[in-house]
Amino acid sequence: MSIKTITIIVITILLTAALAQNTDEVTFAFLFMNFRVSKLALMITMTVIGFILGFMVGRPKKPKFDIGGYHDSIQKKEDNNTLSDEDRDYIS
């Protein structure tokens, strides 16, 4: 098993143990409202929100447009014969 898989398993076990031990109700204040919710529901909600935010922040970004690669593909860099006959006459 890889280190990443072992880490995920350990975090999942610790999270499950923490959720199982916190089932009593608490008062949750949000802005001007108070709610009576179980710690379990509150912790699960916050965990899901954390995973979603972590995924959004950690996902790969879209590749930027490579104007140099686009220009090179049009001009075909391998082709060394890009001078016109007039340019060759002027240089020599």
PDB file of N, CA, C and O in Angstrom:
ATOM      1  N   MET A   1       0.831  -1.179   0.000  1.00  0.00           N
ATOM      2  CA  MET A   1       0.000   0.000   0.000  1.00  0.00           C
ATOM      3  C   MET A   1       0.879   1.248   0.000  1.00  0.00           C
ATOM      4  O   MET A   1       1.971   1.262   0.568  1.00  0.00           O
ATOM      5  N   SER A   2       0.388   2.264  -0.634  1.00  0.00           N
ATOM      6  CA  SER A   2       1.153   3.503  -0.686  1.00  0.00           C
ATOM      7  C   SER A   2       0.908   4.326   0.576  1.00  0.00           C
ATOM      8  O   SER A   2      -0.048   4.084   1.313  1.00  0.00           O
ATOM      9  N   ILE A   3       1.768   5.282   0.810  1.00  0.00           N
ATOM     10  CA  ILE A   3       1.655   6.173   1.967  1.00  0.00           C
ATOM     11  C   ILE A   3       0.342   6.947   1.910  1.00  0.00           C
ATOM     12  O   ILE A   3      -0.288   7.189   2.939  1.00  0.00           O
ATOM     13  N   LYS A   4      -0.065   7.333   0.707  1.00  0.00           N
ATOM     14  CA  LYS A   4      -1.309   8.096   0.547  1.00  0.00           C
ATOM     15  C   LYS A   4      -2.509   7.262   0.993  1.00  0.00           C
ATOM     16  O   LYS A   4      -3.389   7.776   1.682  1.00  0.00           O
ATOM     17  N   THR A   5      -2.559   5.995   0.614  1.00  0.00           N
ATOM     18  CA  THR A   5      -3.664   5.115   0.987  1.00  0.00           C
ATOM     19  C   THR A   5      -3.694   4.896   2.503  1.00  0.00           C
ATOM     20  O   THR A   5      -4.760   4.929   3.116  1.00  0.00           O
ATOM     21  N   ILE A   6      -2.533   4.676   3.097  1.00  0.00           N
ATOM     22  CA  ILE A   6      -2.465   4.474   4.546  1.00  0.00           C
ATOM     23  C   ILE A   6      -2.922   5.728   5.283  1.00  0.00           C
ATOM     24  O   ILE A   6      -3.643   5.634   6.276  1.00  0.00           O
ATOM     25  N   THR A   7      -2.510   6.896   4.810  1.00  0.00           N
ATOM     26  CA  THR A   7      -2.923   8.158   5.428  1.00  0.00           C
ATOM     27  C   THR A   7      -4.430   8.335   5.346  1.00  0.00           C
ATOM     28  O   THR A   7      -5.056   8.742   6.325  1.00  0.00           O
ATOM     29  N   ILE A   8      -5.014   8.041   4.211  1.00  0.00           N
ATOM     30  CA  ILE A   8      -6.468   8.169   4.049  1.00  0.00           C
ATOM     31  C   ILE A   8      -7.195   7.219   4.991  1.00  0.00           C
ATOM     32  O   ILE A   8      -8.199   7.600   5.591  1.00  0.00           O
ATOM     33  N   ILE A   9      -6.708   5.991   5.131  1.00  0.00           N
ATOM     34  CA  ILE A   9      -7.342   5.016   6.021  1.00  0.00           C
ATOM     35  C   ILE A   9      -7.259   5.485   7.476  1.00  0.00           C
ATOM     36  O   ILE A   9      -8.248   5.408   8.206  1.00  0.00           O
ATOM     37  N   VAL A  10      -6.099   5.967   7.901  1.00  0.00           N
ATOM     38  CA  VAL A  10      -5.928   6.431   9.284  1.00  0.00           C
ATOM     39  C   VAL A  10      -6.826   7.629   9.566  1.00  0.00           C
ATOM     40  O   VAL A  10      -7.476   7.677  10.610  1.00  0.00           O
ATOM     41  N   ILE A  11      -6.872   8.595   8.657  1.00  0.00           N
ATOM     42  CA  ILE A  11      -7.725   9.769   8.851  1.00  0.00           C
ATOM     43  C   ILE A  11      -9.191   9.361   8.902  1.00  0.00           C
ATOM     44  O   ILE A  11      -9.949   9.906   9.705  1.00  0.00           O
ATOM     45  N   THR A  12      -9.603   8.425   8.072  1.00  0.00           N
ATOM     46  CA  THR A  12     -10.985   7.959   8.077  1.00  0.00           C
ATOM     47  C   THR A  12     -11.336   7.277   9.397  1.00  0.00           C
ATOM     48  O   THR A  12     -12.423   7.488   9.935  1.00  0.00           O
ATOM     49  N   ILE A  13     -10.428   6.465   9.916  1.00  0.00           N
ATOM     50  CA  ILE A  13     -10.672   5.797  11.200  1.00  0.00           C
ATOM     51  C   ILE A  13     -10.776   6.816  12.330  1.00  0.00           C
ATOM     52  O   ILE A  13     -11.677   6.727  13.164  1.00  0.00           O
ATOM     53  N   LEU A  14      -9.859   7.788  12.363  1.00  0.00           N
ATOM     54  CA  LEU A  14      -9.903   8.823  13.400  1.00  0.00           C
ATOM     55  C   LEU A  14     -11.168   9.672  13.298  1.00  0.00           C
ATOM     56  O   LEU A  14     -11.766  10.018  14.317  1.00  0.00           O
ATOM     57  N   LEU A  15     -11.571  10.003  12.093  1.00  0.00           N
ATOM     58  CA  LEU A  15     -12.782  10.786  11.893  1.00  0.00           C
ATOM     59  C   LEU A  15     -14.017  10.007  12.335  1.00  0.00           C
ATOM     60  O   LEU A  15     -14.913  10.573  12.960  1.00  0.00           O
ATOM     61  N   THR A  16     -14.071   8.727  12.018  1.00  0.00           N
ATOM     62  CA  THR A  16     -15.199   7.893  12.427  1.00  0.00           C
ATOM     63  C   THR A  16     -15.272   7.791  13.943  1.00  0.00           C
ATOM     64  O   THR A  16     -16.360   7.878  14.513  1.00  0.00           O
ATOM     65  N   ALA A  17     -14.132   7.608  14.607  1.00  0.00           N
ATOM     66  CA  ALA A  17     -14.108   7.535  16.075  1.00  0.00           C
ATOM     67  C   ALA A  17     -14.569   8.847  16.698  1.00  0.00           C
ATOM     68  O   ALA A  17     -15.322   8.839  17.672  1.00  0.00           O
ATOM     69  N   ALA A  18     -14.124   9.972  16.146  1.00  0.00           N
ATOM     70  CA  ALA A  18     -14.530  11.276  16.679  1.00  0.00           C
ATOM     71  C   ALA A  18     -16.025  11.507  16.482  1.00  0.00           C
ATOM     72  O   ALA A  18     -16.693  12.048  17.363  1.00  0.00           O
ATOM     73  N   LEU A  19     -16.546  11.100  15.338  1.00  0.00           N
ATOM     74  CA  LEU A  19     -17.977  11.271  15.084  1.00  0.00           C
ATOM     75  C   LEU A  19     -18.822  10.374  15.991  1.00  0.00           C
ATOM     76  O   LEU A  19     -19.888  10.783  16.450  1.00  0.00           O
ATOM     77  N   ALA A  20     -18.352   9.164  16.248  1.00  0.00           N
ATOM     78  CA  ALA A  20     -19.114   8.228  17.079  1.00  0.00           C
ATOM     79  C   ALA A  20     -19.174   8.686  18.534  1.00  0.00           C
ATOM     80  O   ALA A  20     -20.145   8.380  19.226  1.00  0.00           O
ATOM     81  N   GLN A  21     -18.174   9.403  19.013  1.00  0.00           N
ATOM     82  CA  GLN A  21     -18.127   9.833  20.409  1.00  0.00           C
ATOM     83  C   GLN A  21     -18.875  11.145  20.651  1.00  0.00           C
ATOM     84  O   GLN A  21     -19.092  11.512  21.806  1.00  0.00           O
ATOM     85  N   ASN A  22     -19.264  11.843  19.623  1.00  0.00           N
ATOM     86  CA  ASN A  22     -19.888  13.168  19.778  1.00  0.00           C
ATOM     87  C   ASN A  22     -21.300  13.173  19.205  1.00  0.00           C
ATOM     88  O   ASN A  22     -21.550  13.744  18.143  1.00  0.00           O
ATOM     89  N   THR A  23     -22.223  12.527  19.923  1.00  0.00           N
ATOM     90  CA  THR A  23     -23.597  12.454  19.413  1.00  0.00           C
ATOM     91  C   THR A  23     -24.563  13.328  20.198  1.00  0.00           C
ATOM     92  O   THR A  23     -25.734  13.406  19.828  1.00  0.00           O
ATOM     93  N   ASP A  24     -24.119  13.997  21.280  1.00  0.00           N
ATOM     94  CA  ASP A  24     -25.034  14.827  22.063  1.00  0.00           C
ATOM     95  C   ASP A  24     -25.368  16.116  21.330  1.00  0.00           C
ATOM     96  O   ASP A  24     -24.680  16.507  20.387  1.00  0.00           O
ATOM     97  N   GLU A  25     -26.450  16.778  21.784  1.00  0.00           N
ATOM     98  CA  GLU A  25     -26.901  18.002  21.116  1.00  0.00           C
ATOM     99  C   GLU A  25     -26.170  19.215  21.658  1.00  0.00           C
ATOM    100  O   GLU A  25     -25.820  19.280  22.836  1.00  0.00           O
ATOM    101  N   VAL A  26     -25.947  20.181  20.765  1.00  0.00           N
ATOM    102  CA  VAL A  26     -25.325  21.453  21.139  1.00  0.00           C
ATOM    103  C   VAL A  26     -26.118  22.580  20.498  1.00  0.00           C
ATOM    104  O   VAL A  26     -26.865  22.373  19.541  1.00  0.00           O
ATOM    105  N   THR A  27     -25.940  23.781  21.048  1.00  0.00           N
ATOM    106  CA  THR A  27     -26.561  24.961  20.452  1.00  0.00           C
ATOM    107  C   THR A  27     -25.569  25.552  19.464  1.00  0.00           C
ATOM    108  O   THR A  27     -24.425  25.845  19.811  1.00  0.00           O
ATOM    109  N   PHE A  28     -26.017  25.721  18.243  1.00  0.00           N
ATOM    110  CA  PHE A  28     -25.177  26.257  17.173  1.00  0.00           C
ATOM    111  C   PHE A  28     -25.731  27.617  16.792  1.00  0.00           C
ATOM    112  O   PHE A  28     -26.889  27.727  16.390  1.00  0.00           O
ATOM    113  N   ALA A  29     -24.912  28.656  16.916  1.00  0.00           N
ATOM    114  CA  ALA A  29     -25.335  30.016  16.582  1.00  0.00           C
ATOM    115  C   ALA A  29     -24.788  30.377  15.212  1.00  0.00           C
ATOM    116  O   ALA A  29     -23.590  30.268  14.953  1.00  0.00           O
ATOM    117  N   PHE A  30     -25.690  30.809  14.338  1.00  0.00           N
ATOM    118  CA  PHE A  30     -25.299  31.244  13.004  1.00  0.00           C
ATOM    119  C   PHE A  30     -26.003  32.560  12.718  1.00  0.00           C
ATOM    120  O   PHE A  30     -27.230  32.618  12.633  1.00  0.00           O
ATOM    121  N   LEU A  31     -25.207  33.620  12.569  1.00  0.00           N
ATOM    122  CA  LEU A  31     -25.702  34.988  12.407  1.00  0.00           C
ATOM    123  C   LEU A  31     -26.614  35.325  13.573  1.00  0.00           C
ATOM    124  O   LEU A  31     -26.137  35.428  14.703  1.00  0.00           O
ATOM    125  N   PHE A  32     -27.913  35.501  13.341  1.00  0.00           N
ATOM    126  CA  PHE A  32     -28.828  35.877  14.412  1.00  0.00           C
ATOM    127  C   PHE A  32     -29.714  34.728  14.851  1.00  0.00           C
ATOM    128  O   PHE A  32     -30.695  34.947  15.562  1.00  0.00           O
ATOM    129  N   MET A  33     -29.391  33.516  14.447  1.00  0.00           N
ATOM    130  CA  MET A  33     -30.240  32.364  14.753  1.00  0.00           C
ATOM    131  C   MET A  33     -29.470  31.360  15.605  1.00  0.00           C
ATOM    132  O   MET A  33     -28.249  31.241  15.504  1.00  0.00           O
ATOM    133  N   ASN A  34     -30.211  30.643  16.445  1.00  0.00           N
ATOM    134  CA  ASN A  34     -29.649  29.563  17.247  1.00  0.00           C
ATOM    135  C   ASN A  34     -30.338  28.268  16.868  1.00  0.00           C
ATOM    136  O   ASN A  34     -31.563  28.214  16.759  1.00  0.00           O
ATOM    137  N   PHE A  35     -29.548  27.227  16.668  1.00  0.00           N
ATOM    138  CA  PHE A  35     -30.076  25.918  16.303  1.00  0.00           C
ATOM    139  C   PHE A  35     -29.637  24.901  17.348  1.00  0.00           C
ATOM    140  O   PHE A  35     -28.546  25.011  17.906  1.00  0.00           O
ATOM    141  N   ARG A  36     -30.474  23.925  17.609  1.00  0.00           N
ATOM    142  CA  ARG A  36     -30.099  22.773  18.425  1.00  0.00           C
ATOM    143  C   ARG A  36     -29.863  21.620  17.464  1.00  0.00           C
ATOM    144  O   ARG A  36     -30.802  21.076  16.883  1.00  0.00           O
ATOM    145  N   VAL A  37     -28.598  21.255  17.305  1.00  0.00           N
ATOM    146  CA  VAL A  37     -28.238  20.156  16.410  1.00  0.00           C
ATOM    147  C   VAL A  37     -27.277  19.233  17.143  1.00  0.00           C
ATOM    148  O   VAL A  37     -26.631  19.630  18.114  1.00  0.00           O
ATOM    149  N   SER A  38     -27.193  18.006  16.669  1.00  0.00           N
ATOM    150  CA  SER A  38     -26.226  17.087  17.277  1.00  0.00           C
ATOM    151  C   SER A  38     -24.830  17.420  16.775  1.00  0.00           C
ATOM    152  O   SER A  38     -24.648  17.918  15.664  1.00  0.00           O
ATOM    153  N   LYS A  39     -23.856  17.133  17.620  1.00  0.00           N
ATOM    154  CA  LYS A  39     -22.467  17.355  17.220  1.00  0.00           C
ATOM    155  C   LYS A  39     -22.123  16.512  15.995  1.00  0.00           C
ATOM    156  O   LYS A  39     -21.341  16.926  15.140  1.00  0.00           O
ATOM    157  N   LEU A  40     -22.716  15.333  15.927  1.00  0.00           N
ATOM    158  CA  LEU A  40     -22.465  14.427  14.808  1.00  0.00           C
ATOM    159  C   LEU A  40     -22.841  15.079  13.479  1.00  0.00           C
ATOM    160  O   LEU A  40     -22.051  15.079  12.535  1.00  0.00           O
ATOM    161  N   ALA A  41     -24.058  15.636  13.413  1.00  0.00           N
ATOM    162  CA  ALA A  41     -24.511  16.277  12.169  1.00  0.00           C
ATOM    163  C   ALA A  41     -23.649  17.486  11.840  1.00  0.00           C
ATOM    164  O   ALA A  41     -23.318  17.718  10.678  1.00  0.00           O
ATOM    165  N   LEU A  42     -23.283  18.257  12.861  1.00  0.00           N
ATOM    166  CA  LEU A  42     -22.472  19.447  12.644  1.00  0.00           C
ATOM    167  C   LEU A  42     -21.068  19.083  12.149  1.00  0.00           C
ATOM    168  O   LEU A  42     -20.543  19.721  11.238  1.00  0.00           O
ATOM    169  N   MET A  43     -20.473  18.066  12.747  1.00  0.00           N
ATOM    170  CA  MET A  43     -19.128  17.655  12.339  1.00  0.00           C
ATOM    171  C   MET A  43     -19.126  17.041  10.941  1.00  0.00           C
ATOM    172  O   MET A  43     -18.202  17.275  10.162  1.00  0.00           O
ATOM    173  N   ILE A  44     -20.152  16.258  10.620  1.00  0.00           N
ATOM    174  CA  ILE A  44     -20.247  15.680   9.273  1.00  0.00           C
ATOM    175  C   ILE A  44     -20.397  16.787   8.234  1.00  0.00           C
ATOM    176  O   ILE A  44     -19.757  16.752   7.183  1.00  0.00           O
ATOM    177  N   THR A  45     -21.249  17.772   8.536  1.00  0.00           N
ATOM    178  CA  THR A  45     -21.459  18.888   7.609  1.00  0.00           C
ATOM    179  C   THR A  45     -20.159  19.654   7.372  1.00  0.00           C
ATOM    180  O   THR A  45     -19.808  19.953   6.230  1.00  0.00           O
ATOM    181  N   MET A  46     -19.451  19.969   8.449  1.00  0.00           N
ATOM    182  CA  MET A  46     -18.189  20.708   8.318  1.00  0.00           C
ATOM    183  C   MET A  46     -17.126  19.882   7.591  1.00  0.00           C
ATOM    184  O   MET A  46     -16.325  20.432   6.835  1.00  0.00           O
ATOM    185  N   THR A  47     -17.114  18.573   7.815  1.00  0.00           N
ATOM    186  CA  THR A  47     -16.154  17.713   7.120  1.00  0.00           C
ATOM    187  C   THR A  47     -16.429  17.689   5.623  1.00  0.00           C
ATOM    188  O   THR A  47     -15.504  17.783   4.816  1.00  0.00           O
ATOM    189  N   VAL A  48     -17.692  17.563   5.254  1.00  0.00           N
ATOM    190  CA  VAL A  48     -18.053  17.544   3.827  1.00  0.00           C
ATOM    191  C   VAL A  48     -17.707  18.876   3.176  1.00  0.00           C
ATOM    192  O   VAL A  48     -17.179  18.904   2.065  1.00  0.00           O
ATOM    193  N   ILE A  49     -17.997  19.972   3.855  1.00  0.00           N
ATOM    194  CA  ILE A  49     -17.660  21.291   3.310  1.00  0.00           C
ATOM    195  C   ILE A  49     -16.143  21.426   3.159  1.00  0.00           C
ATOM    196  O   ILE A  49     -15.668  21.981   2.169  1.00  0.00           O
ATOM    197  N   GLY A  50     -15.378  20.919   4.139  1.00  0.00           N
ATOM    198  CA  GLY A  50     -13.919  20.961   4.055  1.00  0.00           C
ATOM    199  C   GLY A  50     -13.382  20.156   2.886  1.00  0.00           C
ATOM    200  O   GLY A  50     -12.467  20.602   2.194  1.00  0.00           O
ATOM    201  N   PHE A  51     -13.949  18.958   2.655  1.00  0.00           N
ATOM    202  CA  PHE A  51     -13.513  18.146   1.523  1.00  0.00           C
ATOM    203  C   PHE A  51     -13.826  18.838   0.195  1.00  0.00           C
ATOM    204  O   PHE A  51     -13.006  18.833  -0.723  1.00  0.00           O
ATOM    205  N   ILE A  52     -15.002  19.427   0.103  1.00  0.00           N
ATOM    206  CA  ILE A  52     -15.378  20.115  -1.141  1.00  0.00           C
ATOM    207  C   ILE A  52     -14.443  21.296  -1.399  1.00  0.00           C
ATOM    208  O   ILE A  52     -13.964  21.479  -2.518  1.00  0.00           O
ATOM    209  N   LEU A  53     -14.183  22.102  -0.357  1.00  0.00           N
ATOM    210  CA  LEU A  53     -13.274  23.240  -0.532  1.00  0.00           C
ATOM    211  C   LEU A  53     -11.856  22.777  -0.859  1.00  0.00           C
ATOM    212  O   LEU A  53     -11.182  23.381  -1.694  1.00  0.00           O
ATOM    213  N   GLY A  54     -11.402  21.710  -0.205  1.00  0.00           N
ATOM    214  CA  GLY A  54     -10.071  21.174  -0.498  1.00  0.00           C
ATOM    215  C   GLY A  54      -9.958  20.670  -1.917  1.00  0.00           C
ATOM    216  O   GLY A  54      -8.923  20.849  -2.560  1.00  0.00           O
ATOM    217  N   PHE A  55     -11.010  20.039  -2.416  1.00  0.00           N
ATOM    218  CA  PHE A  55     -11.005  19.567  -3.796  1.00  0.00           C
ATOM    219  C   PHE A  55     -10.963  20.739  -4.773  1.00  0.00           C
ATOM    220  O   PHE A  55     -10.225  20.713  -5.759  1.00  0.00           O
ATOM    221  N   MET A  56     -11.763  21.769  -4.489  1.00  0.00           N
ATOM    222  CA  MET A  56     -11.798  22.918  -5.390  1.00  0.00           C
ATOM    223  C   MET A  56     -10.463  23.646  -5.427  1.00  0.00           C
ATOM    224  O   MET A  56     -10.043  24.111  -6.487  1.00  0.00           O
ATOM    225  N   VAL A  57      -9.791  23.751  -4.285  1.00  0.00           N
ATOM    226  CA  VAL A  57      -8.503  24.442  -4.227  1.00  0.00           C
ATOM    227  C   VAL A  57      -7.397  23.586  -4.836  1.00  0.00           C
ATOM    228  O   VAL A  57      -6.493  24.119  -5.479  1.00  0.00           O
ATOM    229  N   GLY A  58      -7.452  22.270  -4.645  1.00  0.00           N
ATOM    230  CA  GLY A  58      -6.375  21.399  -5.060  1.00  0.00           C
ATOM    231  C   GLY A  58      -6.470  20.825  -6.449  1.00  0.00           C
ATOM    232  O   GLY A  58      -5.541  20.154  -6.897  1.00  0.00           O
ATOM    233  N   ARG A  59      -7.555  21.063  -7.142  1.00  0.00           N
ATOM    234  CA  ARG A  59      -7.684  20.470  -8.478  1.00  0.00           C
ATOM    235  C   ARG A  59      -6.744  21.165  -9.470  1.00  0.00           C
ATOM    236  O   ARG A  59      -6.388  22.329  -9.288  1.00  0.00           O
ATOM    237  N   PRO A  60      -6.353  20.449 -10.504  1.00  0.00           N
ATOM    238  CA  PRO A  60      -5.442  21.054 -11.493  1.00  0.00           C
ATOM    239  C   PRO A  60      -6.111  22.217 -12.226  1.00  0.00           C
ATOM    240  O   PRO A  60      -7.311  22.199 -12.498  1.00  0.00           O
ATOM    241  N   LYS A  61      -5.321  23.200 -12.527  1.00  0.00           N
ATOM    242  CA  LYS A  61      -5.842  24.360 -13.249  1.00  0.00           C
ATOM    243  C   LYS A  61      -5.902  24.053 -14.738  1.00  0.00           C
ATOM    244  O   LYS A  61      -5.225  23.151 -15.232  1.00  0.00           O
ATOM    245  N   LYS A  62      -6.714  24.811 -15.429  1.00  0.00           N
ATOM    246  CA  LYS A  62      -6.798  24.659 -16.882  1.00  0.00           C
ATOM    247  C   LYS A  62      -5.492  25.128 -17.509  1.00  0.00           C
ATOM    248  O   LYS A  62      -4.920  26.127 -17.072  1.00  0.00           O
ATOM    249  N   PRO A  63      -5.014  24.420 -18.528  1.00  0.00           N
ATOM    250  CA  PRO A  63      -3.759  24.857 -19.159  1.00  0.00           C
ATOM    251  C   PRO A  63      -3.957  26.186 -19.884  1.00  0.00           C
ATOM    252  O   PRO A  63      -4.988  26.433 -20.510  1.00  0.00           O
ATOM    253  N   LYS A  64      -2.941  27.025 -19.777  1.00  0.00           N
ATOM    254  CA  LYS A  64      -3.000  28.312 -20.466  1.00  0.00           C
ATOM    255  C   LYS A  64      -2.650  28.116 -21.933  1.00  0.00           C
ATOM    256  O   LYS A  64      -1.991  27.143 -22.300  1.00  0.00           O
ATOM    257  N   PHE A  65      -3.089  29.030 -22.753  1.00  0.00           N
ATOM    258  CA  PHE A  65      -2.808  28.962 -24.179  1.00  0.00           C
ATOM    259  C   PHE A  65      -1.330  29.244 -24.406  1.00  0.00           C
ATOM    260  O   PHE A  65      -0.809  30.249 -23.923  1.00  0.00           O
ATOM    261  N   ASP A  66      -0.653  28.370 -25.132  1.00  0.00           N
ATOM    262  CA  ASP A  66       0.781  28.485 -25.397  1.00  0.00           C
ATOM    263  C   ASP A  66       0.975  29.123 -26.771  1.00  0.00           C
ATOM    264  O   ASP A  66       0.957  28.437 -27.794  1.00  0.00           O
ATOM    265  N   ILE A  67       1.159  30.437 -26.780  1.00  0.00           N
ATOM    266  CA  ILE A  67       1.293  31.149 -28.050  1.00  0.00           C
ATOM    267  C   ILE A  67       2.596  30.758 -28.748  1.00  0.00           C
ATOM    268  O   ILE A  67       2.655  30.715 -29.977  1.00  0.00           O
ATOM    269  N   GLY A  68       3.656  30.469 -27.955  1.00  0.00           N
ATOM    270  CA  GLY A  68       4.919  30.060 -28.567  1.00  0.00           C
ATOM    271  C   GLY A  68       4.778  28.734 -29.289  1.00  0.00           C
ATOM    272  O   GLY A  68       5.271  28.576 -30.406  1.00  0.00           O
ATOM    273  N   GLY A  69       4.104  27.774 -28.654  1.00  0.00           N
ATOM    274  CA  GLY A  69       3.887  26.476 -29.288  1.00  0.00           C
ATOM    275  C   GLY A  69       3.012  26.598 -30.515  1.00  0.00           C
ATOM    276  O   GLY A  69       3.226  25.908 -31.512  1.00  0.00           O
ATOM    277  N   TYR A  70       2.020  27.481 -30.442  1.00  0.00           N
ATOM    278  CA  TYR A  70       1.145  27.704 -31.593  1.00  0.00           C
ATOM    279  C   TYR A  70       1.946  28.291 -32.752  1.00  0.00           C
ATOM    280  O   TYR A  70       1.807  27.848 -33.892  1.00  0.00           O
ATOM    281  N   HIS A  71       2.778  29.279 -32.464  1.00  0.00           N
ATOM    282  CA  HIS A  71       3.581  29.918 -33.502  1.00  0.00           C
ATOM    283  C   HIS A  71       4.572  28.922 -34.092  1.00  0.00           C
ATOM    284  O   HIS A  71       4.773  28.877 -35.305  1.00  0.00           O
ATOM    285  N   ASP A  72       5.197  28.115 -33.213  1.00  0.00           N
ATOM    286  CA  ASP A  72       6.178  27.133 -33.691  1.00  0.00           C
ATOM    287  C   ASP A  72       5.527  26.078 -34.570  1.00  0.00           C
ATOM    288  O   ASP A  72       6.129  25.626 -35.544  1.00  0.00           O
ATOM    289  N   SER A  73       4.307  25.683 -34.240  1.00  0.00           N
ATOM    290  CA  SER A  73       3.648  24.664 -35.050  1.00  0.00           C
ATOM    291  C   SER A  73       3.286  25.214 -36.432  1.00  0.00           C
ATOM    292  O   SER A  73       3.268  24.467 -37.410  1.00  0.00           O
ATOM    293  N   ILE A  74       3.001  26.504 -36.516  1.00  0.00           N
ATOM    294  CA  ILE A  74       2.691  27.106 -37.816  1.00  0.00           C
ATOM    295  C   ILE A  74       3.968  27.253 -38.648  1.00  0.00           C
ATOM    296  O   ILE A  74       3.981  26.967 -39.845  1.00  0.00           O
ATOM    297  N   GLN A  75       5.035  27.703 -37.994  1.00  0.00           N
ATOM    298  CA  GLN A  75       6.277  27.982 -38.716  1.00  0.00           C
ATOM    299  C   GLN A  75       7.141  26.743 -38.935  1.00  0.00           C
ATOM    300  O   GLN A  75       8.079  26.792 -39.731  1.00  0.00           O
ATOM    301  N   LYS A  76       6.855  25.644 -38.259  1.00  0.00           N
ATOM    302  CA  LYS A  76       7.622  24.403 -38.378  1.00  0.00           C
ATOM    303  C   LYS A  76       9.101  24.685 -38.158  1.00  0.00           C
ATOM    304  O   LYS A  76       9.863  24.896 -39.101  1.00  0.00           O
ATOM    305  N   LYS A  77       9.478  24.681 -36.896  1.00  0.00           N
ATOM    306  CA  LYS A  77      10.832  25.042 -36.502  1.00  0.00           C
ATOM    307  C   LYS A  77      11.903  24.186 -37.161  1.00  0.00           C
ATOM    308  O   LYS A  77      13.016  24.661 -37.389  1.00  0.00           O
ATOM    309  N   GLU A  78      11.585  22.924 -37.473  1.00  0.00           N
ATOM    310  CA  GLU A  78      12.590  22.059 -38.081  1.00  0.00           C
ATOM    311  C   GLU A  78      13.004  22.550 -39.465  1.00  0.00           C
ATOM    312  O   GLU A  78      14.111  22.266 -39.921  1.00  0.00           O
ATOM    313  N   ASP A  79      12.137  23.268 -40.115  1.00  0.00           N
ATOM    314  CA  ASP A  79      12.403  23.719 -41.474  1.00  0.00           C
ATOM    315  C   ASP A  79      13.397  24.883 -41.426  1.00  0.00           C
ATOM    316  O   ASP A  79      13.032  26.005 -41.075  1.00  0.00           O
ATOM    317  N   ASN A  80      14.663  24.604 -41.783  1.00  0.00           N
ATOM    318  CA  ASN A  80      15.694  25.637 -41.767  1.00  0.00           C
ATOM    319  C   ASN A  80      15.661  26.501 -43.025  1.00  0.00           C
ATOM    320  O   ASN A  80      16.360  27.511 -43.095  1.00  0.00           O
ATOM    321  N   ASN A  81      14.883  26.130 -43.991  1.00  0.00           N
ATOM    322  CA  ASN A  81      14.830  26.824 -45.263  1.00  0.00           C
ATOM    323  C   ASN A  81      13.665  27.824 -45.239  1.00  0.00           C
ATOM    324  O   ASN A  81      12.703  27.686 -45.995  1.00  0.00           O
ATOM    325  N   THR A  82      13.764  28.832 -44.363  1.00  0.00           N
ATOM    326  CA  THR A  82      12.674  29.799 -44.255  1.00  0.00           C
ATOM    327  C   THR A  82      12.987  31.107 -44.962  1.00  0.00           C
ATOM    328  O   THR A  82      12.121  31.976 -45.058  1.00  0.00           O
ATOM    329  N   LEU A  83      14.224  31.265 -45.465  1.00  0.00           N
ATOM    330  CA  LEU A  83      14.577  32.500 -46.156  1.00  0.00           C
ATOM    331  C   LEU A  83      14.142  32.437 -47.610  1.00  0.00           C
ATOM    332  O   LEU A  83      14.185  31.393 -48.262  1.00  0.00           O
ATOM    333  N   SER A  84      13.727  33.581 -48.081  1.00  0.00           N
ATOM    334  CA  SER A  84      13.388  33.647 -49.505  1.00  0.00           C
ATOM    335  C   SER A  84      14.680  33.780 -50.314  1.00  0.00           C
ATOM    336  O   SER A  84      15.751  34.023 -49.757  1.00  0.00           O
ATOM    337  N   ASP A  85      14.566  33.619 -51.619  1.00  0.00           N
ATOM    338  CA  ASP A  85      15.740  33.737 -52.490  1.00  0.00           C
ATOM    339  C   ASP A  85      16.325  35.143 -52.419  1.00  0.00           C
ATOM    340  O   ASP A  85      17.545  35.305 -52.440  1.00  0.00           O
ATOM    341  N   GLU A  86      15.476  36.155 -52.336  1.00  0.00           N
ATOM    342  CA  GLU A  86      15.954  37.535 -52.243  1.00  0.00           C
ATOM    343  C   GLU A  86      16.762  37.744 -50.966  1.00  0.00           C
ATOM    344  O   GLU A  86      17.788  38.424 -50.984  1.00  0.00           O
ATOM    345  N   ASP A  87      16.299  37.157 -49.845  1.00  0.00           N
ATOM    346  CA  ASP A  87      17.023  37.289 -48.580  1.00  0.00           C
ATOM    347  C   ASP A  87      18.373  36.589 -48.658  1.00  0.00           C
ATOM    348  O   ASP A  87      19.365  37.114 -48.151  1.00  0.00           O
ATOM    349  N   ARG A  88      18.430  35.452 -49.261  1.00  0.00           N
ATOM    350  CA  ARG A  88      19.696  34.733 -49.404  1.00  0.00           C
ATOM    351  C   ARG A  88      20.680  35.541 -50.260  1.00  0.00           C
ATOM    352  O   ARG A  88      21.869  35.609 -49.946  1.00  0.00           O
ATOM    353  N   ASP A  89      20.183  36.149 -51.336  1.00  0.00           N
ATOM    354  CA  ASP A  89      21.048  36.980 -52.189  1.00  0.00           C
ATOM    355  C   ASP A  89      21.571  38.189 -51.424  1.00  0.00           C
ATOM    356  O   ASP A  89      22.725  38.584 -51.592  1.00  0.00           O
ATOM    357  N   TYR A  90      20.727  38.773 -50.587  1.00  0.00           N
ATOM    358  CA  TYR A  90      21.124  39.967 -49.831  1.00  0.00           C
ATOM    359  C   TYR A  90      22.183  39.605 -48.786  1.00  0.00           C
ATOM    360  O   TYR A  90      23.136  40.357 -48.585  1.00  0.00           O
ATOM    361  N   ILE A  91      22.020  38.460 -48.123  1.00  0.00           N
ATOM    362  CA  ILE A  91      22.966  38.055 -47.089  1.00  0.00           C
ATOM    363  C   ILE A  91      24.312  37.691 -47.700  1.00  0.00           C
ATOM    364  O   ILE A  91      25.346  38.042 -47.133  1.00  0.00           O
ATOM    365  N   SER A  92      24.335  37.000 -48.835  1.00  0.00           N
ATOM    366  CA  SER A  92      25.601  36.566 -49.398  1.00  0.00           C
ATOM    367  C   SER A  92      26.256  37.596 -50.278  1.00  0.00           C
ATOM    368  O   SER A  92      27.335  37.352 -50.817  1.00  0.00           O
TER     369      SER A  92
END
